[in-house]
């Protein structure tokens, strides 16, 4: 069944489900059609799970640059970068995108990890002129993804031109101030629209009228796995090292000191890590997180997330996880729990 405008109001279709720390619509009647829209046309989704934190104060740039793994110091106004927050031992404590908004820095992350990030920030603000404000309940967000996303945005006059990855622009639409950001992650080519929360309904309806299909959290989670995007608390844990995750766009090796830098540089000098984040195509049911992976008679990895991906050419059971590098050979066969699986590079290939 196709997703229609009547089905498309956030939170009114198949009920609410907890996703990434917020309650959002699980599906709008047909998760397969919703995923297809995200992959082949344009889908929109309620990003109620996105926490937003504002940093102000004269020391905000210098201070945040010393906290995270990417280069905040040289971030131009209207640009954002993906970063990790590490412990002194180099283990991942959180992930975020930081935007230079001129007179402040805006940090976006999941609501699930926002309290830990805020607590870490508070612990390290000592004599610095930095103030932290959570604006998550004031600033809403709608995601727009798919190959025709730019066209759909243009139809209701969200004219953003050719935004670069990580770039954000401000505009006025029907007397409403909005900001549109293009995804900073290399695995995605989509947009986020930010606005005062009371304007969500008007913006959502305008995008549906422009030809977008509403997508629920089930389709978004399938898209995440298909694209090989790890989630903090699921695929990124406090015991994981940055280079093990293969999210190298989060690291800048020329920015200077930050918490955990010594470990990151030591790994870089050594040349590699023992494990790597990779994909699995499983012959069987989706394995649970923590399921062990074996190659021959040796345990060599673990599953961190999985799902049944409802593709047009047929359902596929795909999983994300970690493998020892000597076993991480694309096309090789491993045992995932009681099921056979093929090691796949990320993102997963699929037929259009």
Short mmCIF file of the C-alpha atoms (twelve columns), coordinates in Angstrom:
data_MODEL
# 
_entry.id   MODEL 
# 
loop_
_atom_site.group_PDB 
_atom_site.id 
_atom_site.type_symbol 
_atom_site.label_atom_id 
_atom_site.label_alt_id 
_atom_site.label_comp_id 
_atom_site.label_asym_id 
_atom_site.label_seq_id 
_atom_site.Cartn_x 
_atom_site.Cartn_y 
_atom_site.Cartn_z 
_atom_site.pdbx_PDB_model_num 
ATOM 1   C CA . UNK A 1   0.000  0.000   0.000  1 
ATOM 2   C CA . UNK A 2   1.336  3.411   -0.926 1 
ATOM 3   C CA . UNK A 3   1.860  6.034   1.719  1 
ATOM 4   C CA . UNK A 4   -0.520 8.947   1.239  1 
ATOM 5   C CA . UNK A 5   -0.840 12.395  2.720  1 
ATOM 6   C CA . UNK A 6   -3.767 11.234  4.855  1 
ATOM 7   C CA . UNK A 7   -1.471 8.695   6.473  1 
ATOM 8   C CA . UNK A 8   1.387  11.097  6.750  1 
ATOM 9   C CA . UNK A 9   0.843  13.090  9.938  1 
ATOM 10  C CA . UNK A 10  3.532  12.318  12.546 1 
ATOM 11  C CA . UNK A 11  2.298  10.047  15.311 1 
ATOM 12  C CA . UNK A 12  -1.115 9.227   13.802 1 
ATOM 13  C CA . UNK A 13  -0.570 5.984   11.883 1 
ATOM 14  C CA . UNK A 14  0.560  2.673   13.390 1 
ATOM 15  C CA . UNK A 15  1.162  4.039   16.865 1 
ATOM 16  C CA . UNK A 16  4.303  5.263   18.552 1 
ATOM 17  C CA . UNK A 17  7.508  3.338   19.202 1 
ATOM 18  C CA . UNK A 18  10.570 4.256   21.217 1 
ATOM 19  C CA . UNK A 19  13.443 5.018   18.876 1 
ATOM 20  C CA . UNK A 20  16.755 6.565   19.869 1 
ATOM 21  C CA . UNK A 21  15.340 8.060   23.026 1 
ATOM 22  C CA . UNK A 22  12.057 9.445   21.679 1 
ATOM 23  C CA . UNK A 23  8.595  8.233   20.742 1 
ATOM 24  C CA . UNK A 24  8.009  8.417   16.996 1 
ATOM 25  C CA . UNK A 25  5.702  6.717   14.516 1 
ATOM 26  C CA . UNK A 26  6.871  3.156   13.811 1 
ATOM 27  C CA . UNK A 27  5.342  3.026   10.324 1 
ATOM 28  C CA . UNK A 28  2.680  4.692   8.216  1 
ATOM 29  C CA . UNK A 29  1.126  1.450   6.992  1 
ATOM 30  C CA . UNK A 30  3.789  -0.023  4.716  1 
ATOM 31  C CA . UNK A 31  7.429  -0.111  5.820  1 
ATOM 32  C CA . UNK A 32  8.507  -1.625  2.507  1 
ATOM 33  C CA . UNK A 33  7.045  1.307   0.539  1 
ATOM 34  C CA . UNK A 34  8.536  3.753   3.040  1 
ATOM 35  C CA . UNK A 35  12.031 2.298   2.642  1 
ATOM 36  C CA . UNK A 36  11.605 2.302   -1.136 1 
ATOM 37  C CA . UNK A 37  10.766 6.008   -1.034 1 
ATOM 38  C CA . UNK A 38  13.890 6.732   1.024  1 
ATOM 39  C CA . UNK A 39  16.070 4.798   -1.412 1 
ATOM 40  C CA . UNK A 40  14.553 5.672   -4.781 1 
ATOM 41  C CA . UNK A 41  12.482 8.848   -4.425 1 
ATOM 42  C CA . UNK A 42  12.047 10.996  -1.305 1 
ATOM 43  C CA . UNK A 43  10.992 10.147  2.207  1 
ATOM 44  C CA . UNK A 44  10.512 12.431  5.203  1 
ATOM 45  C CA . UNK A 45  10.735 11.439  8.846  1 
ATOM 46  C CA . UNK A 46  10.193 12.993  12.242 1 
ATOM 47  C CA . UNK A 47  13.577 13.464  13.964 1 
ATOM 48  C CA . UNK A 48  12.094 13.817  17.435 1 
ATOM 49  C CA . UNK A 49  15.008 11.709  18.705 1 
ATOM 50  C CA . UNK A 50  17.492 14.463  17.860 1 
ATOM 51  C CA . UNK A 51  18.803 16.395  20.853 1 
ATOM 52  C CA . UNK A 52  20.160 19.899  20.262 1 
ATOM 53  C CA . UNK A 53  22.623 21.646  22.539 1 
ATOM 54  C CA . UNK A 54  23.797 25.250  22.157 1 
ATOM 55  C CA . UNK A 55  27.232 26.399  23.307 1 
ATOM 56  C CA . UNK A 56  27.789 30.123  23.876 1 
ATOM 57  C CA . UNK A 57  30.559 32.162  25.480 1 
ATOM 58  C CA . UNK A 58  33.878 33.564  24.259 1 
ATOM 59  C CA . UNK A 59  35.767 30.292  24.830 1 
ATOM 60  C CA . UNK A 60  33.247 27.972  23.152 1 
ATOM 61  C CA . UNK A 61  35.282 27.192  20.006 1 
ATOM 62  C CA . UNK A 62  38.618 26.685  21.736 1 
ATOM 63  C CA . UNK A 63  36.987 24.653  24.487 1 
ATOM 64  C CA . UNK A 64  34.975 22.309  22.229 1 
ATOM 65  C CA . UNK A 65  37.996 21.858  19.947 1 
ATOM 66  C CA . UNK A 66  39.828 20.457  22.973 1 
ATOM 67  C CA . UNK A 67  36.973 18.087  23.774 1 
ATOM 68  C CA . UNK A 68  36.190 16.273  20.503 1 
ATOM 69  C CA . UNK A 69  38.035 14.417  17.759 1 
ATOM 70  C CA . UNK A 70  37.291 16.699  14.805 1 
ATOM 71  C CA . UNK A 71  38.421 20.238  13.937 1 
ATOM 72  C CA . UNK A 72  36.096 22.824  15.476 1 
ATOM 73  C CA . UNK A 73  38.701 25.610  15.514 1 
ATOM 74  C CA . UNK A 74  38.706 26.008  11.712 1 
ATOM 75  C CA . UNK A 75  35.021 25.291  11.154 1 
ATOM 76  C CA . UNK A 76  33.581 28.041  8.941  1 
ATOM 77  C CA . UNK A 77  30.242 29.650  9.829  1 
ATOM 78  C CA . UNK A 78  27.393 27.595  8.407  1 
ATOM 79  C CA . UNK A 79  29.384 24.348  8.424  1 
ATOM 80  C CA . UNK A 80  29.225 21.245  10.581 1 
ATOM 81  C CA . UNK A 81  31.428 18.200  11.263 1 
ATOM 82  C CA . UNK A 82  30.854 14.771  12.773 1 
ATOM 83  C CA . UNK A 83  32.915 14.049  15.897 1 
ATOM 84  C CA . UNK A 84  33.480 11.611  18.723 1 
ATOM 85  C CA . UNK A 85  33.745 12.453  22.393 1 
ATOM 86  C CA . UNK A 86  36.366 10.173  23.964 1 
ATOM 87  C CA . UNK A 87  37.553 9.190   27.408 1 
ATOM 88  C CA . UNK A 88  41.161 9.796   28.398 1 
ATOM 89  C CA . UNK A 89  41.730 6.131   27.462 1 
ATOM 90  C CA . UNK A 90  40.525 6.831   23.907 1 
ATOM 91  C CA . UNK A 91  37.202 4.973   24.251 1 
ATOM 92  C CA . UNK A 92  34.072 6.412   22.636 1 
ATOM 93  C CA . UNK A 93  31.799 8.282   25.059 1 
ATOM 94  C CA . UNK A 94  29.473 9.801   22.479 1 
ATOM 95  C CA . UNK A 95  29.025 11.026  18.903 1 
ATOM 96  C CA . UNK A 96  27.700 14.325  17.622 1 
ATOM 97  C CA . UNK A 97  27.635 16.813  14.777 1 
ATOM 98  C CA . UNK A 98  28.874 20.306  15.729 1 
ATOM 99  C CA . UNK A 99  27.820 23.321  13.631 1 
ATOM 100 C CA . UNK A 100 29.341 26.787  13.659 1 
ATOM 101 C CA . UNK A 101 26.279 29.043  13.785 1 
ATOM 102 C CA . UNK A 102 28.195 32.303  14.042 1 
ATOM 103 C CA . UNK A 103 27.434 33.534  17.553 1 
ATOM 104 C CA . UNK A 104 27.065 30.008  18.944 1 
ATOM 105 C CA . UNK A 105 27.853 26.369  18.317 1 
ATOM 106 C CA . UNK A 106 24.970 23.947  17.777 1 
ATOM 107 C CA . UNK A 107 25.495 20.299  18.660 1 
ATOM 108 C CA . UNK A 108 23.101 17.609  17.433 1 
ATOM 109 C CA . UNK A 109 23.068 14.093  18.839 1 
ATOM 110 C CA . UNK A 110 20.588 11.407  19.952 1 
ATOM 111 C CA . UNK A 111 18.432 12.081  23.010 1 
ATOM 112 C CA . UNK A 112 19.691 8.779   24.440 1 
ATOM 113 C CA . UNK A 113 23.241 10.048  24.744 1 
ATOM 114 C CA . UNK A 114 22.587 13.744  25.375 1 
ATOM 115 C CA . UNK A 115 22.614 13.434  29.209 1 
ATOM 116 C CA . UNK A 116 26.029 11.740  29.193 1 
ATOM 117 C CA . UNK A 117 27.454 14.328  26.805 1 
ATOM 118 C CA . UNK A 118 26.034 17.196  28.869 1 
ATOM 119 C CA . UNK A 119 27.453 15.705  32.085 1 
ATOM 120 C CA . UNK A 120 30.872 15.312  30.451 1 
ATOM 121 C CA . UNK A 121 30.772 18.902  29.222 1 
ATOM 122 C CA . UNK A 122 29.849 20.172  32.683 1 
ATOM 123 C CA . UNK A 123 32.736 18.262  34.230 1 
ATOM 124 C CA . UNK A 124 35.290 19.887  31.931 1 
ATOM 125 C CA . UNK A 125 34.017 23.480  32.040 1 
ATOM 126 C CA . UNK A 126 36.138 24.924  34.831 1 
ATOM 127 C CA . UNK A 127 37.367 28.495  34.289 1 
ATOM 128 C CA . UNK A 128 36.175 28.627  30.670 1 
ATOM 129 C CA . UNK A 129 33.645 31.154  29.380 1 
ATOM 130 C CA . UNK A 130 31.275 28.499  28.030 1 
ATOM 131 C CA . UNK A 131 27.565 28.076  28.662 1 
ATOM 132 C CA . UNK A 132 25.612 24.952  27.696 1 
ATOM 133 C CA . UNK A 133 21.885 25.119  26.909 1 
ATOM 134 C CA . UNK A 134 19.628 22.242  25.847 1 
ATOM 135 C CA . UNK A 135 17.174 23.506  23.201 1 
ATOM 136 C CA . UNK A 136 15.870 20.086  22.144 1 
ATOM 137 C CA . UNK A 137 12.270 20.872  23.098 1 
ATOM 138 C CA . UNK A 138 12.298 24.246  21.334 1 
ATOM 139 C CA . UNK A 139 13.923 23.293  18.025 1 
ATOM 140 C CA . UNK A 140 12.273 20.507  16.022 1 
ATOM 141 C CA . UNK A 141 13.655 18.621  13.043 1 
ATOM 142 C CA . UNK A 142 12.361 16.756  10.004 1 
ATOM 143 C CA . UNK A 143 14.668 14.579  7.924  1 
ATOM 144 C CA . UNK A 144 14.426 14.506  4.125  1 
ATOM 145 C CA . UNK A 145 16.221 11.698  2.273  1 
ATOM 146 C CA . UNK A 146 16.348 10.130  -1.168 1 
ATOM 147 C CA . UNK A 147 17.577 10.988  -4.671 1 
ATOM 148 C CA . UNK A 148 14.756 13.478  -5.291 1 
ATOM 149 C CA . UNK A 149 15.087 15.184  -1.890 1 
ATOM 150 C CA . UNK A 150 16.455 18.392  -3.426 1 
ATOM 151 C CA . UNK A 151 13.524 18.646  -5.825 1 
ATOM 152 C CA . UNK A 152 11.008 18.048  -3.055 1 
ATOM 153 C CA . UNK A 153 12.607 20.740  -0.898 1 
ATOM 154 C CA . UNK A 154 12.403 23.203  -3.769 1 
ATOM 155 C CA . UNK A 155 8.693  22.640  -4.410 1 
ATOM 156 C CA . UNK A 156 7.482  24.365  -1.215 1 
ATOM 157 C CA . UNK A 157 10.188 27.033  -1.736 1 
ATOM 158 C CA . UNK A 158 12.840 25.611  0.591  1 
ATOM 159 C CA . UNK A 159 15.316 26.831  -1.998 1 
ATOM 160 C CA . UNK A 160 18.682 25.690  -0.625 1 
ATOM 161 C CA . UNK A 161 20.701 25.550  -3.851 1 
ATOM 162 C CA . UNK A 162 23.736 23.268  -3.846 1 
ATOM 163 C CA . UNK A 163 24.559 22.739  -0.196 1 
ATOM 164 C CA . UNK A 164 27.824 20.933  0.511  1 
ATOM 165 C CA . UNK A 165 27.912 18.088  3.006  1 
ATOM 166 C CA . UNK A 166 27.685 19.502  6.499  1 
ATOM 167 C CA . UNK A 167 26.542 22.926  5.283  1 
ATOM 168 C CA . UNK A 168 23.526 24.693  6.798  1 
ATOM 169 C CA . UNK A 169 21.593 27.675  5.479  1 
ATOM 170 C CA . UNK A 170 18.871 29.863  7.003  1 
ATOM 171 C CA . UNK A 171 15.754 31.031  5.173  1 
ATOM 172 C CA . UNK A 172 12.228 32.297  5.732  1 
ATOM 173 C CA . UNK A 173 9.347  30.163  4.468  1 
ATOM 174 C CA . UNK A 174 5.768  31.487  4.777  1 
ATOM 175 C CA . UNK A 175 6.928  33.827  7.541  1 
ATOM 176 C CA . UNK A 176 8.544  30.913  9.398  1 
ATOM 177 C CA . UNK A 177 12.277 30.979  10.043 1 
ATOM 178 C CA . UNK A 178 13.853 27.608  9.192  1 
ATOM 179 C CA . UNK A 179 17.343 26.208  8.754  1 
ATOM 180 C CA . UNK A 180 18.232 23.444  6.300  1 
ATOM 181 C CA . UNK A 181 21.351 21.337  6.824  1 
ATOM 182 C CA . UNK A 182 22.775 18.763  4.463  1 
ATOM 183 C CA . UNK A 183 23.999 15.572  6.100  1 
ATOM 184 C CA . UNK A 184 27.655 15.614  7.098  1 
ATOM 185 C CA . UNK A 185 27.991 11.831  6.907  1 
ATOM 186 C CA . UNK A 186 29.463 10.308  3.710  1 
ATOM 187 C CA . UNK A 187 27.024 7.348   3.861  1 
ATOM 188 C CA . UNK A 188 23.979 9.608   3.568  1 
ATOM 189 C CA . UNK A 189 22.814 12.212  1.097  1 
ATOM 190 C CA . UNK A 190 19.894 13.860  2.815  1 
ATOM 191 C CA . UNK A 191 18.815 16.980  4.650  1 
ATOM 192 C CA . UNK A 192 17.528 18.112  8.025  1 
ATOM 193 C CA . UNK A 193 15.060 20.977  8.416  1 
ATOM 194 C CA . UNK A 194 15.150 22.756  11.807 1 
ATOM 195 C CA . UNK A 195 12.310 24.961  13.034 1 
ATOM 196 C CA . UNK A 196 10.429 26.097  16.114 1 
ATOM 197 C CA . UNK A 197 8.520  23.002  17.277 1 
ATOM 198 C CA . UNK A 198 5.070  24.590  16.885 1 
ATOM 199 C CA . UNK A 199 5.642  24.745  13.096 1 
ATOM 200 C CA . UNK A 200 6.179  21.003  12.575 1 
ATOM 201 C CA . UNK A 201 2.687  20.308  11.198 1 
ATOM 202 C CA . UNK A 202 2.806  23.019  8.519  1 
ATOM 203 C CA . UNK A 203 6.249  22.000  7.285  1 
ATOM 204 C CA . UNK A 204 5.412  18.279  7.324  1 
ATOM 205 C CA . UNK A 205 2.218  18.840  5.308  1 
ATOM 206 C CA . UNK A 206 4.020  21.043  2.771  1 
ATOM 207 C CA . UNK A 207 6.642  18.352  2.130  1 
ATOM 208 C CA . UNK A 208 3.972  15.674  1.687  1 
ATOM 209 C CA . UNK A 209 2.156  17.915  -0.798 1 
ATOM 210 C CA . UNK A 210 5.440  18.344  -2.676 1 
ATOM 211 C CA . UNK A 211 5.654  14.585  -3.288 1 
ATOM 212 C CA . UNK A 212 7.506  13.189  -0.281 1 
ATOM 213 C CA . UNK A 213 6.372  9.987   1.427  1 
ATOM 214 C CA . UNK A 214 6.162  9.738   5.213  1 
ATOM 215 C CA . UNK A 215 8.555  7.181   6.707  1 
ATOM 216 C CA . UNK A 216 8.478  5.716   10.198 1 
ATOM 217 C CA . UNK A 217 11.255 4.526   12.470 1 
ATOM 218 C CA . UNK A 218 11.109 0.959   11.094 1 
ATOM 219 C CA . UNK A 219 12.110 2.172   7.627  1 
ATOM 220 C CA . UNK A 220 14.696 4.590   9.067  1 
ATOM 221 C CA . UNK A 221 16.341 1.774   11.031 1 
ATOM 222 C CA . UNK A 222 16.430 -0.404  7.912  1 
ATOM 223 C CA . UNK A 223 18.022 2.468   5.982  1 
ATOM 224 C CA . UNK A 224 20.600 2.950   8.740  1 
ATOM 225 C CA . UNK A 225 21.662 -0.694  8.602  1 
ATOM 226 C CA . UNK A 226 21.691 -0.776  4.805  1 
ATOM 227 C CA . UNK A 227 23.936 2.301   4.740  1 
ATOM 228 C CA . UNK A 228 26.206 0.853   7.428  1 
ATOM 229 C CA . UNK A 229 25.730 3.747   9.852  1 
ATOM 230 C CA . UNK A 230 26.584 2.832   13.452 1 
ATOM 231 C CA . UNK A 231 24.521 4.114   16.377 1 
ATOM 232 C CA . UNK A 232 25.954 5.073   19.725 1 
ATOM 233 C CA . UNK A 233 24.817 2.705   22.461 1 
ATOM 234 C CA . UNK A 234 24.231 -0.018  19.863 1 
ATOM 235 C CA . UNK A 235 27.204 -0.260  17.492 1 
ATOM 236 C CA . UNK A 236 29.391 2.345   19.197 1 
ATOM 237 C CA . UNK A 237 30.016 1.456   22.831 1 
ATOM 238 C CA . UNK A 238 32.213 2.804   25.604 1 
ATOM 239 C CA . UNK A 239 34.667 -0.045  25.045 1 
ATOM 240 C CA . UNK A 240 35.178 0.741   21.333 1 
ATOM 241 C CA . UNK A 241 38.107 2.676   19.864 1 
ATOM 242 C CA . UNK A 242 37.527 5.241   17.084 1 
ATOM 243 C CA . UNK A 243 39.569 3.489   14.398 1 
ATOM 244 C CA . UNK A 244 37.778 0.189   15.036 1 
ATOM 245 C CA . UNK A 245 34.508 1.796   13.934 1 
ATOM 246 C CA . UNK A 246 35.786 2.844   10.464 1 
ATOM 247 C CA . UNK A 247 34.100 6.253   10.948 1 
ATOM 248 C CA . UNK A 248 37.259 8.062   9.942  1 
ATOM 249 C CA . UNK A 249 35.352 11.220  8.978  1 
ATOM 250 C CA . UNK A 250 35.071 11.828  12.741 1 
ATOM 251 C CA . UNK A 251 38.855 12.166  13.143 1 
ATOM 252 C CA . UNK A 252 41.190 15.048  12.370 1 
ATOM 253 C CA . UNK A 253 44.898 14.355  12.817 1 
ATOM 254 C CA . UNK A 254 46.118 17.961  12.449 1 
ATOM 255 C CA . UNK A 255 43.909 19.840  14.924 1 
ATOM 256 C CA . UNK A 256 45.972 19.700  18.099 1 
ATOM 257 C CA . UNK A 257 45.225 18.301  21.541 1 
ATOM 258 C CA . UNK A 258 41.914 16.860  22.709 1 
ATOM 259 C CA . UNK A 259 40.781 14.284  25.262 1 
ATOM 260 C CA . UNK A 260 41.929 10.810  24.171 1 
ATOM 261 C CA . UNK A 261 44.199 12.118  21.393 1 
ATOM 262 C CA . UNK A 262 47.253 10.241  22.654 1 
ATOM 263 C CA . UNK A 263 45.535 6.880   22.177 1 
ATOM 264 C CA . UNK A 264 44.183 7.822   18.731 1 
ATOM 265 C CA . UNK A 265 47.658 8.920   17.606 1 
ATOM 266 C CA . UNK A 266 49.258 5.790   19.034 1 
ATOM 267 C CA . UNK A 267 46.859 3.618   17.007 1 
ATOM 268 C CA . UNK A 268 47.572 5.691   13.915 1 
ATOM 269 C CA . UNK A 269 51.331 5.251   14.382 1 
ATOM 270 C CA . UNK A 270 50.902 1.510   14.894 1 
ATOM 271 C CA . UNK A 271 49.079 1.293   11.583 1 
ATOM 272 C CA . UNK A 272 45.836 -0.518  12.456 1 
ATOM 273 C CA . UNK A 273 43.587 -2.020  15.109 1 
ATOM 274 C CA . UNK A 274 42.727 -5.671  15.656 1 
ATOM 275 C CA . UNK A 275 38.988 -5.324  14.881 1 
ATOM 276 C CA . UNK A 276 36.963 -3.541  12.239 1 
ATOM 277 C CA . UNK A 277 33.309 -2.551  11.809 1 
ATOM 278 C CA . UNK A 278 31.767 -4.467  8.908  1 
ATOM 279 C CA . UNK A 279 28.567 -5.946  7.458  1 
ATOM 280 C CA . UNK A 280 27.077 -9.443  7.388  1 
ATOM 281 C CA . UNK A 281 24.383 -10.953 5.151  1 
ATOM 282 C CA . UNK A 282 22.754 -13.656 7.237  1 
ATOM 283 C CA . UNK A 283 20.965 -16.799 6.049  1 
ATOM 284 C CA . UNK A 284 18.316 -16.955 8.760  1 
ATOM 285 C CA . UNK A 285 16.573 -14.695 11.221 1 
ATOM 286 C CA . UNK A 286 18.099 -11.393 12.368 1 
ATOM 287 C CA . UNK A 287 20.660 -12.256 15.067 1 
ATOM 288 C CA . UNK A 288 20.461 -10.581 18.443 1 
ATOM 289 C CA . UNK A 289 23.012 -7.999  19.491 1 
ATOM 290 C CA . UNK A 290 25.939 -9.765  21.111 1 
ATOM 291 C CA . UNK A 291 25.672 -12.891 18.953 1 
ATOM 292 C CA . UNK A 292 29.170 -14.294 18.448 1 
ATOM 293 C CA . UNK A 293 30.746 -14.711 15.029 1 
ATOM 294 C CA . UNK A 294 33.030 -17.644 14.230 1 
ATOM 295 C CA . UNK A 295 35.344 -18.420 11.321 1 
ATOM 296 C CA . UNK A 296 36.062 -22.126 11.329 1 
ATOM 297 C CA . UNK A 297 36.578 -23.114 14.956 1 
ATOM 298 C CA . UNK A 298 37.678 -19.649 16.108 1 
ATOM 299 C CA . UNK A 299 35.559 -16.888 17.574 1 
ATOM 300 C CA . UNK A 300 36.388 -13.731 15.638 1 
ATOM 301 C CA . UNK A 301 33.676 -11.155 16.184 1 
ATOM 302 C CA . UNK A 302 30.228 -10.095 17.357 1 
ATOM 303 C CA . UNK A 303 26.981 -8.690  16.005 1 
ATOM 304 C CA . UNK A 304 25.897 -5.257  17.232 1 
ATOM 305 C CA . UNK A 305 22.649 -4.668  15.284 1 
ATOM 306 C CA . UNK A 306 20.600 -6.405  12.610 1 
ATOM 307 C CA . UNK A 307 17.312 -6.328  10.771 1 
ATOM 308 C CA . UNK A 308 15.173 -7.756  8.014  1 
ATOM 309 C CA . UNK A 309 15.527 -5.251  5.182  1 
ATOM 310 C CA . UNK A 310 12.373 -5.049  3.044  1 
ATOM 311 C CA . UNK A 311 13.811 -4.396  -0.401 1 
ATOM 312 C CA . UNK A 312 11.872 -4.516  -3.657 1 
ATOM 313 C CA . UNK A 313 13.986 -7.378  -5.006 1 
ATOM 314 C CA . UNK A 314 13.347 -9.434  -1.880 1 
ATOM 315 C CA . UNK A 315 13.908 -9.383  1.846  1 
ATOM 316 C CA . UNK A 316 17.476 -9.600  3.125  1 
ATOM 317 C CA . UNK A 317 18.689 -10.159 6.667  1 
ATOM 318 C CA . UNK A 318 21.592 -7.788  7.227  1 
ATOM 319 C CA . UNK A 319 23.680 -7.171  10.305 1 
ATOM 320 C CA . UNK A 320 26.413 -4.857  11.513 1 
ATOM 321 C CA . UNK A 321 29.211 -5.788  13.862 1 
ATOM 322 C CA . UNK A 322 32.907 -6.220  14.446 1 
ATOM 323 C CA . UNK A 323 35.348 -8.778  13.059 1 
ATOM 324 C CA . UNK A 324 39.013 -9.379  13.615 1 
ATOM 325 C CA . UNK A 325 40.836 -7.947  10.628 1 
ATOM 326 C CA . UNK A 326 42.238 -11.273 9.472  1 
ATOM 327 C CA . UNK A 327 38.654 -12.593 9.152  1 
ATOM 328 C CA . UNK A 328 37.143 -9.440  7.629  1 
ATOM 329 C CA . UNK A 329 37.395 -10.541 4.003  1 
ATOM 330 C CA . UNK A 330 34.390 -9.442  1.916  1 
ATOM 331 C CA . UNK A 331 32.696 -12.459 0.363  1 
ATOM 332 C CA . UNK A 332 34.000 -14.923 2.949  1 
ATOM 333 C CA . UNK A 333 31.639 -17.144 4.939  1 
ATOM 334 C CA . UNK A 334 31.354 -17.028 8.714  1 
ATOM 335 C CA . UNK A 335 29.030 -18.507 11.321 1 
ATOM 336 C CA . UNK A 336 26.750 -16.055 13.136 1 
ATOM 337 C CA . UNK A 337 25.237 -17.954 16.024 1 
ATOM 338 C CA . UNK A 338 23.528 -20.936 14.372 1 
ATOM 339 C CA . UNK A 339 23.314 -19.259 10.943 1 
ATOM 340 C CA . UNK A 340 25.688 -18.963 8.041  1 
ATOM 341 C CA . UNK A 341 26.583 -15.440 6.910  1 
ATOM 342 C CA . UNK A 342 28.595 -13.722 4.216  1 
ATOM 343 C CA . UNK A 343 30.914 -10.858 5.123  1 
ATOM 344 C CA . UNK A 344 29.929 -7.710  3.212  1 
ATOM 345 C CA . UNK A 345 31.582 -4.282  2.813  1 
ATOM 346 C CA . UNK A 346 29.689 -1.224  3.991  1 
ATOM 347 C CA . UNK A 347 27.451 0.277   2.822  1 
ATOM 348 C CA . UNK A 348 25.623 -2.830  1.615  1 
ATOM 349 C CA . UNK A 349 25.021 -2.969  -2.154 1 
ATOM 350 C CA . UNK A 350 21.412 -3.332  -3.293 1 
ATOM 351 C CA . UNK A 351 19.503 -3.501  -6.564 1 
ATOM 352 C CA . UNK A 352 17.493 -0.441  -7.611 1 
# 
